[in-house]
Amino acid sequence: MFPSAPSPSRSAAGRLCCYAVSAMAGAIAAAPSVHAGSDYPIQPVPFTAVSFTEGLWHDRQETNNRVTLPFALGQLETSNRLKNFDLATDIMKRRAAGETDAQHKPVTEYPFDDSDVYKVLEGAAFCLSVRPDPELQAQLEKIIARVAAAQEPDGYLYTWRTMHPDSPAHGWVGQKRWEKDPGLSHELYNLGHLYEAGVAHQQATGSRSLLDICLKSAELLQRDFGDGEPRIAPGHQVVEMGLAKLYRKTGDKRWLELARFFLETRGRGGEYSQDHAPVVEQRKAVGHAVRANYLYSGMADVAALQGDPRYLEAINAIWENVVGRKLHITGGVGARAAGEAYGDDYELPNRCYNETCAAIGFLFWNHRMFLMSGDARYMDVFERTLYNGFLSGVSLSGDRFFYPNPLEYDGKTKNNHGHAGRAPWFGCACCPPNVLRVLASLGGYAYAVRDADLFVNLYAAGEARAELGGQSVRLVQQTSYPWDGAIRLGVNPEKPAAFALRLRIPGWTRGAPVPSDLYAYDDASPAAWTLKVNGEPVSAPLESGFAVVRREWRAGDRVELEFALPVRRVSGHAMVKDIAGLVALERGPIVYTFEGVDNGGSLEGLVLPASATIRAAHQPALLGGVTTLEVDGALRVSRREDGSMEEAAAKLVAIPYAAWNNRGLSPMAVWLARSADKVRLPLPPTLASTAKLSVSFARGGMDPAVVKDGQMPQNATDGFPRNFDFWPRKGGAEWLAYEFAKPERVSGVTVSWFSDEGRGECRLPKAWRVLYQNEAGQWLPAPGSPAYAIRKSEPVKVAFAPVVARALKLELDLEENFSAGLYEWSVESAK
């Protein structure tokens, strides 16, 4: 039998005593009473009962099925994700045959690569649910067999350890099972995605092949954690949602109690993984944004299933914090590239991170909040993220993806994952399969039911069948939304029935872009909307953002809902410094952006004054069919050679934000200046900006050039410029060097240091110094024994006697066990 690595702080006898559910219940005690059989009071109409028949979401689902799914399945092979499972199986066989030292080096980059396989399986299962395909189903069974073969006899499934069982194959993997999961091993994260896939696959096909793998794994979790020890908080959340789905599928309360256990263990670590406080005491969104949104979604599941008001109180407060202070206009979240994290209140730079997976987690969280409350504001935010911050994550072709989703781009710089524009796949490939599974299951967010209430949450042409009051109600929706505001809905119950039809009236119609004061329309007047039933106007009260039509419905009833779609100018809260004096454009749920390809190749100096006129024009042949905004009366400001400014009239075109970067690399900006004095023109050239930069080390995607872009916390418009750092290198010495085009006379440098103390592993350097290369090619210390101060609060300026230098070098001594970084390094010219 394959030897199993021991779990931390556990004996074999201890594991054997953990089968009893009562032991676990005692360990996870002090919880409010569980409401037997409870769940969300509102239940979604399953995506299997919803089909999009035309329009934007029909087209994107078609591309998802036809292109993204086979592309993702192919990437599992070409990127070696599946090969890890085969290698793990090989090691188990060889060790069982007596080759006790057999091991394989993993053939991918990260220990969480197993999860990509599970997410693709889940997305494929969702596709099967909507469109049966025997060939695809057979392909999935073959993949599942490879997964099953890599599962250890006791249920453990984590290829990186199974391939290399005696010593960790990666610094993130511990000597013992689970011990590094609070950090970066991702053992439980992988399993969360496995459990979600197993439930989806069984629902789609009726096969238990993947579900049985999940249950075998869950039994191991019960044995290892069921008595409440060790108290390990998952370093990357999602196992909580996966366990809740296993509970719903099987009715086995052990899985729900495990989900709660993994939530209750938090409060002994840092903010990065939301381990800084017990979950019921957390009130702000902090740390890694994907982890955070998965946590809040898992908390919502447990709150619904166990009726714990403390969980709901916490996630309500956190949601208010995000929507009021940490949400980009596109619905993207997680502004900081450092740590892929939520930033401080109002930290919303345009050169932001906004990971696609964070937008997906935000969709999950908002939908759960709606199911708990019936309040349309959650679906308003859901819609904003869906059409903008999420949909930008995948190209129109379906085989190119964004990892970060910034609101401003220069048309050339590589992002933190080493790509300029969308990429076909990533070394850390969480986003593409995540997009696959969301698009495949999107219909499940469109409608919902509660007792005698039928909710219409999303507007898209299609058909649905909702079970309400013991009978089926067939819905037929006709619309070109979001490009047109006319919606026709056929309501067809099997027999006459009295119920309330609840039609969401979006917040943007009511004059509010988001349910907070974070953004506002210049003209906040409500947009007109009308409602008719069978051709007759009806007066429907607004309840929690829904227009409610209560009547006896009969087959053939017709509802006509029409929204005016005015173009809206948007401003941001005064505390969001990066967009002070700027304006963005919206129409309906669509946020617009300006791309260089439509505007003379450049966006420099553009001004959108209040006097400009804006016209919406539908373009069926552009970008898959979109409505653009044509702007007349804009300005383009430029700087003359003498430094003065000149203005010229300009006509502009804006496209939906989600559609940018589908025509090659080009500058992009969501926010433009309202007036000429708010224009941010490129800084004049400096010795640093024109020098050739080299560094001792830069990880993939980290752009060292940000140290010479002129932006540091003291002069960046938002106070949050991009940084460069040497992570994951720690301790030792690192360097940066500027090579000038010709020898230059220099007399000092200014450095703005970066530290992410409290959320990462970068600290101020232990020491640093400047060297210069003389005309003979020798490297010498900067003369005069300058004082090299080390502080984070403000830039450090160091002066030295003028020298003629071919190059300058900045040398850093790193603190032991920590890395270091900087925002900016400028050079003083000696005149």
N, C-alpha and C positions, 0 to 999 in steps of 0.2 A: 504494500500500500504506500502511496505517496506520502512522505512525511510532511506534516503540517507545522508551519512556524507557530510558536506559542503566542498567545495574545498577551498584552502587557498586564502585569499584576494579576494574573489569573492562573490557577492551577487546573489540572484536568478534572479533579474532583469538584472544584468550584464550578466549572462549566457544566458538569453533569447535573448539578443541583438546580439549574436555572430553568428547567422546563416548565415549572409550575407558573401559571399566569399570576397566581396570588403573590408570588415572591416579587414579581415585577411590579404589580400594583402597589405593594408596600413600599418599594424603592422609589416609585414616582408618586408618592403620596402628596397630601396637602393640596389636592386639586379640587376645584368646584365639581359638583355632581355632574355626571354625564347624562345627557338626555338621550335615552335609548331610541335608536332609530332616527335621530335628528340629522339634519343636513342643512344645506342652504335653503332658506324658505322659498327662494325662487330657483327654478331649475331651468337650465338651458334646453331649448329644443335641439336634439342631437344633430351634429353636422351630417350624419348619415340620412337625416330627414330633410336636408336643405340642399338645393342645387342652384347654382348661378347659371342662368341661361344665356346671358349676353352682357356686354359692358365690361368695365374695367376688371372686376374681380373674376368674371368668367374667363377673360383673356389671360389674366395672371395665373389662374389655376390651371388653365390649359398648358401654359408654358411650364408651370411647375411639374405637371404630370409628364409632359412630352420631352422636356429638356433637363430640368433640375434633378428629377428623380434618377434617371439613368446616369446622368453625370455624377451624382453623389455616390451611387452604387459603384460606378467605375473607380472613383477616387478611393473608395475603401480598399480596392486592390492595388492601384498604382501608388498610393501613399503608404502602403504596407500596414494599414490599420488591421486588416484581417490576418496578415502574416504573423502578427504578434500572437494571435490565438493559436495558429498552427504550430508556432515554435513552443508555446507553453504546453501544448498537447504532446509534442515530441519529448520534452523534458520529463513529463510525467511518465511516459512510457519507458524511457531509458532508465529512469531512477527505479521504477517498479521492477525492471529487469536486472537491477543490481549495480547500475552505473551510478554510484552514489555522488560523484562529483560533477555530473552532467549539468551544464547550464548554457544558456544562450544570452547574448547581448541583445536587448530590444532593438528593433529596426526602425523605430520612430523616435520622436524627440521628447515626448512628454508622457508621464504616467497616466494622464487622463485621456489618452488617445482612444482607449476602449470605449469611452462614452460616445465618440463620433459614430461608431458602429451602431450603438443602441438608438441614437437619435435618427439615423437614417432608416433603421428598421421601423421605428415608430412612424416616421413620415411616410414610408412605403405602405405601412398598414393602413394609415389614414387614406391614402390614395386607393387602396384596395376596397376600403369600405364604401367609397363613393362610386368606384368603377371596378368591378371584379375583373381580374386578369389572371387566369390559371398559370400562365407562363411566369408572371411576376411572383405569384404565390409560391410556385415551385422553387424559384430563385431564392426567395427569403428562407424557405425551409432548409436549403443547402447552407446558407449563412448561419442559421440558427444551430444546425448540427455542428458547425465548426466552433461556435460559442460553447455549446454544451460539452464538447470534447475537452475544452480548456478549463472547465470547472472542476475544482479539486473534489475529492470524494465527500468531504464534509460540507460542501457548498461554497467554499471560498472561491471567488472569481475576480482575479486581478492579475492580468498577464505579466505585468512587470515583475512581480514577486515570483510567480510560478516559473518564469523563464530563468530567474536568477535567485534561487531560494536561500542560498547560504550567506550572501552578503548583498547589500543594496546595490542595484544597478544605476541608481540615481540618488543624488543627495536629498531628494524629497521623500525617498522611501526609507522607512525605518527598519531596524533589525527585526522588530516584532510587528505582527499584524496590528493595524489601527493606531500604533503609537504616534505616528506623525500625521494622522488624519487632521488633527486640529491645525496643522500647518498646511502642507502642500501635497500630501500623498494622493489625495482625491480618491481613496478607496470607496468611501461612502457616497461620494458624488457620482462615481461611475455607476454604483448600484441604483441610485435614484433614477437615473436615466434608463437603466435596465428595467426597473419595475414599471416605469411609464410605458416603455415599449412592449413589455410582456402583456399588459392589460390591453393596449391598443391592438396588438396582434391577435389576441384571443377574440376580442370583439369583432374584428374584421373577418376572421377566417373560421372561427370555431375551434381552431387547433390549440392545444395546450402546450405545444412544444416549447415555446419561449416562456410562457407563464410558469411551467413546472421548474424551469431553471431559476426563475425569480423566487418561487416559494422555497426551493431548496436553499437559496441564498438567505432568504429572510429567516428561515429556521436557524441558520448559523448566527445571525444577528441576535435572535432571541436567546440563544445559548450564551453568547458572549456578552450581551448587554442586558439581558432580561431581568437580572436582579439589581440593576441600577449601578453596576460597576463594570468596567471603569467609566468614569463620567467624562466622556469624550465629546466635545462639541465639534461637529463636522466643520472642517476648514472651508469647504465650499458647499453651500446648502443646495439641496434638491431632493435628497433622500427623504425629507419630510413629506414633500408632495407625492413622491413615488409610493411611500408607505401608505399614505391616505388613499391612494388609488387602489392599492392592494386590498386595503380594508373594505372599500366600497365594492370591490369585485368579489371578495370571498366572504365578507361578513365576519372575519376573524379579528376580534378586538385587539389581539396582541400587536397587530401591525399599526393600529392607531395609537396604542400606548407607546410603542417604540417611536413613532413620529413625535409624540409629545415629549418623550424622554430626550430626544436629540435637541429639542427646543429648550427644554428646561435646564440643560447642562450649561447653557451660556452664562457668561458673566465673570470669566476668569482670565480673559485674554485682552486683545487689542481691538481697535475700531475697524481694522482692515477687513476682518471676517465677522464683524458685528458681535464680538465676544467680550465687549467692554463692560456690559451690564446685563443682568437678567432680561430676557425678552420683554417681560411685562413692565419693566421700568424704562425701556427705551422710548424716546420721544422725537428723535431726529434721525433722518437718513444719513448714515455715515459709511465710510469704507467702500470697498469694491462694490460697484453698483449692481452687477449681475448677482453676486452673492446676496446682497441686500434685498433685491426684489424677489428672489427665490425664497428668502427667509420670510418676508412679509406675506408672500402667497401661501407658504406652508403654515404660517400662523393663522391666516384666514381659514384655511382648511380645518385646522384643529378647533378654532373658535366656533365654526359652524357645526362640526361633528360632535363636539363635547360641550358646547354651550358655555364657554368660558368668557365672561364679559371683560376680564382683564386683558386678554389678547386683543379683543376688538378695540378697547380703549387705546391700547398702545399703537396699533396699526392705523387707527383713525388719526391720531396725533402725528404720526410719521408721514401719513399721506398729506395732511395739511402742510407740513413742513416742506415736502417736495413741491406740491402744486403752488404753494405760496412763495417759495424762495429758491428752488433748485431745478426748475423745469425750463428747458429751452422752448422757444416758440414753436419748434417742430415737434414737440412732444418727446424729444430725446432727453436722456438723463445720464448722469455720470460724466461731469464736465472735465475732470482731471485725467490727463494721460498717466501721470504718476499714480500708480495703484489702480488705474482704470476706475476711478472712484468718484463718489459724490464729493463735492467740495464744500466750502463754507457757504453760509447763507449768501445769496445773491452772487455767488461765484459762477458766472455764466458767460465765459469768453466765447467769442465767435470761432476762434481757433481751438475748438473744444474736442473732446474725445467722443463721447456719446456712442458707446459700443452698440452694435446691432443687437447683441444678446441682452443688453440692458433694456433696450426698447421692448424686446420680447417679454422679458420678465415683468416689465411695467404693464404690458397688455394683460398678462396673467393676473397680476395684482388688482388692476382696476376692474376687470371682469368679476373677480371674486367679491370685491367690495360692492359692486352692483347687485350681485346675487344675494348678498347679505342684507341689503338695504332697500333695493328698489328705487334708488335715487339716480336720476339721469346724469348727474354731473360726473359720475364715474365713467359712464359710457361716452360722455362728451370728451373727456380726456383720452379715453381709449381711442376714439375716432381720430383725434388730433395725432396721436402717436401712430396709429395704423396707416393713415394716408401719407404721412410725412417721415417721421423719424424711423419707422420700421421699414416702409416700402423702399426707401432709398437704399436699403441694405442689399438689394439684388438688382441686377441689370435687367433691362427689357428682354435681353436674350436668354436670361435664366441661368447663365453659367459664369457669371462674374459677380463678385460680392465685395461689399464694404465691410471692414471691421470697425473702424471709427467712422462717424458721420458728422464732420465739422459743418459749421455754418459759413465758413469763409475758406477759400483755397486759392493759392497763387498760380495754379495751373502747372506746377512742376515738382514741388517738394514731395518727397516720399513720406508716407505716414509712419507711425511707430511700428508698423509691421512690415516695413520695407517696400511698400508699393506706392506708386503714384497712380491714383485712380483705383478702380475696382480690380480685384485679383481673382483668378480661378479657384484658388484654394489657399490655405495657410498652414504653416507648421503647427500653429495652434488653431485648429479648424472648427471651433465651436459654432461659429456663426452660420456657415452655409447649411449644415443639416438642421439647425434651429429654424432657419427661414423655411426650409422644405416642410417641416412638420406644421408650422403655423399656417402657411398658405393652404396646405392640404386640408386642414381642419377648420378653416375660417368660417364656414357656414354655421358652426356651432355657437358663434357669438351674435348671430343676427336676430334671433328670437328667443323668448323665454316665457315660462308660464308659472303662475302661482294661483292655486285655487281657481277662482273664476276670473283671473286676469291673464290677458295675452299681450305680451310686450313686443313691440317692434323697435329694435335697437339700432339696426343698420339698414340703410337704404341701398338696395342693389337688385337688379332685375333677376328674378328667379322664382322658384317654387319651393314650398315647404309644407310639411304636414305636422301639425302640433296636436298633442293629446291633451284635451281639456275637458273636465267634467265628464269623464267616461266616454268621450267620443273623439273622433278625429276631425280636425278643422284644416281644410286645405287652403293655403294662401298662395296667391299668384301676384307677384309684384312686377310692375313694368315701370322702368325709369332709366334715365341716362345720368343719374346722379353719380358723381359729384359735379359734372359739367352743367347739368340742368337741374332745376329744383322741382320739376313736376314728377309726382309719384302717384301711380295708380295701383291700388291694392284690392284684389278680389278676395272676399272672405266667404268661405264655403264650408259651413259645418255639415256633417252628415244628416243632421235633422235640426230644426229650429232650436236655438239655445240662447239663453241670456248670459252674457258675460261682458266684461269691460275690455275694450281694445285700447291699449296704451301706446300711443305714438310719440316717440321721442322728438321733442322740439329742441334742436341743438342750441347750446349756449350762444354760439356765434349769431344765431337768428335773434336771440334776445338781447344782443348788444354787448356780450361779454366773451372775449376770446378764451379765457380760462376761468374757473370758479375761484378766483382770488384777485388781488390787486396787482399781481406780478406783471400783467400786460393789460393794455387798454386800447380801445379803438379811438381814433381822433374824433369820429362821429359815432357815439355809442347808441344812437337811436335804434330801436328794434327794427329789424327787417320785416317787411310784410309777409304774412303767411295766411293761407286760407285752407279750410277743411270742409269737404262735402261728403255726404253719404247718399248714394243713389241719386246724385245730381242736385241734392238740396243742401244748402249751407247749414252747418250745425255749429252750435256754440258749445265747445268742449272745455271744461275747466282744466287748468294746468295743475297737476299734482306731482310734485317732486320732479318737475321738468318734463312730464309726459302730458300730452293732450289725451283726455280720457273720454271715450265714447261708450256709454253704457246703453245697451239696447238688446232686444232679441234679434239675433242674427240669423239670416236664412241664406241658403245656397244662392249664389248669384249676386249677393250684396257687393256694392262697389264703393270704395273709399278713394277720394281724390284729395291729396295733400300737396300743396304747392308752396315752396319757399322762394322768396326773392333772393337773389345772390349778388348783392352789391359788392364792389371791390372795397376792401377796408384797409385804411392805413393804420398801422399798429405802432405803439410806443411801449417802452419798457419802464419798469419801476425806476425811480430816481436812484435807488441803491445799486442798480446794475450799471456800473460805470462804463462797461465796454460798449453799450448801445446808447449812451447819453447823446442826444442830438441826432440820433439815427431813426430811420423809419423802415418798416417792413410792410409787405403787402399780403393780403389774404383775400380769398373769394370762396365762400362756403367753408368746407373743412380743409381746403388746400392752402398751404403756405407756399409762396412763390419765391423764386430766386432769380438772380441775374447771372447769366453765363457769358463768358467772353465771346464764344462762337456766335452769339446773336447780337453782340454789341461792339463790333469793330475790333474784336480780339483782346480788348483790355477793359478792365473795370476801374482803372485808376481815375480818381478825381470826379466820379459821378455824383451828381446831386439830384435828389428828387424833391423839388420844392412843392409847397402846398398848392401852388398855382398850376402845376402840371395836370394834364387831363389823362385819364386812364380808361382804355376800352378793352373789354373782354372779347376775344375772338377764338372760336373753336377751329382747330386745325386737324382735320381727320387724318391727314397724311404725315403729321409730325409726331415723332416719339410715341407711336402706337395710338395716336388720337388723343390730343389734349387741348385744353383751353389755355391760350396764352393771354398775357396782358400787354397791350401796346401803349407805350407812354409817349406822349407828346408834350414838349415844354420842359424837358429835363435839361440839365447843364453838365458840361464836362469842364472841370477846373484843372489847370496845369501851371507849372512854375516856370517863369521865364529865366533866362540866364542870370539876370540881375537879382533873382530871388523874389520878384514880385509875382502876383498871381494874375492869370487871365482866364476869362470864362468864354465858353462857346456853347451855342444851343445844341441839344442832342435829342435824338429819338431813341427810345430803349424798348427792349422786349424782355419780358419775364416769363419763365416757364415754371411748372410745378417743381418744387424742391426735389421730390422723389425721382424726377426724371433727369437730374443733372448727371454729367459724365457718361452719357450714352452716345456721345459723338466725338470721343477722343478727349485728351487733356485740354482743359481750358480754365481760366480763372472763374471763380464763382463767389457770389456774396448774396446773403439773404438780406442784410441790413445795408442801406445806403444813407449818406448824409442828407439831412433836411435842408441845409444851407451851406454856402461855400465855406464859411468859417469853421464848419465841422468836418470838412474833408480831411482825410488822413493820407497825404501823399507820401511816397517813399522817402526815406531819409537820404540826405546827400551822402555820397560815397565817403568812406573813411579808410584809414590805413588798415583797420581790421576787416572791414567788409570787402575790400578788394584783395586781401591777402589770400594765399592758398593755405587751407587749414588741414592739418593732419593730427591724429590722436593715437595714443598707445592702444586704445581698445574702444570699440563701439559695438554694442549688441545689435542684432538684426533689427532694422527699423528705427533705431535711435539716430536722429540726425544731428551731428555735431555742429552744423552750420548755424543752429539757433544761437550759439554763443556770440555771433557777430551780426545779429539782426537789429541791434540797437534797442532791444526791449529788455528791461529789467523791472523788478517790482516797483521801483520808484518812478519810472516814466511810462510804463505800460498803461494803456488807457483803463484797463480793468484791474491792474495790480497782479495779474496771474499770467505772466509770460511763460512760454515754453522753456524747458530746461534741458540740459544735456547732463548725463551722469554715466559713471563707469560700472554701475550695477550689471551683473551680479559679482563682479570682481570686488574682493574685500581685502583690506590690509594691503601692505606693500606700497609701491609707488606707481603713479600714472602720470601722463603728461599730455599737453596740447601744444601745438606749434603753429605759428604763422610764418609763412615764407613770402617775402615781399617781391614784387615784380622787379624792383631794383633796390640797391642799398638805400635805407632811409635813416634819417637822423631822428632818434626817439629819446624820450626822457621820462617815461613813466607808463603805468598801466592802471586800469581800474577793473576790479573783479566784483561781481555780484554772486555770492555763493548760494547754493541750493541745499536744503536739508528737508527731508520728509519725516523727521522724528515724530513718532507717535502713530505713523501709518506705513512706514517703510524702513528700508535699511540704508539710507543715505544720511550721512552726518557731515558736519563741517570737517575739513581736513585737519590732521594733527599739526601739519606744518606745510608751508609752500614757499616757492622762490621763483625768481625770474632769471633766465639765462638769455644771452644774446649771442648770435653767430656773427663774428667779425668778417671783414672782407677777405680774410685769409681762410675762412671756413672753420675757425676754432670756436668752440662753445665756451663762453666765459660767464661768470656770475655778473649780474647787473652791478655796476660800481657804486661805492659809497655806503655799503652795509645798510641798505634800506630796511625799515621796520615792516615786517609782513604781518599785519594784524589779521586776526581771524574773527569775523563776526557775521551774523546773519541779518541783523536788523537793517543794515544799509550797505551800499557798495563800499569796498575798500580801495582807496586810492594810494598807490605807491609811486613816489617820485625818486628818480636817481639821476646822476650826472649824465648829460647827453652822450649818446654813443651812436656810431654809424653801424647799423645792423642789416645783414641780409635776411635774418630771421629772428624771431623771439620764441622762447619756449617757457611754458608754465609747468613747473614740476610740483606734484602734490604727494605728500605722505599721508596715506589713509589710516584712520583709526583701526585698530585690530577688530576684526569681525564686522566692519562696516565699510560701505562704499562712500563715494563723494560725488558731487556734481556742481554745476554752476549754471547761472542764467546767462551771464554776459561777461565778455572779456574785451575791453577796448584798449586802444593804444594811443598814448599822447605823442604828438609830433613835436619835435624841438625845432622851433623856427630859428 
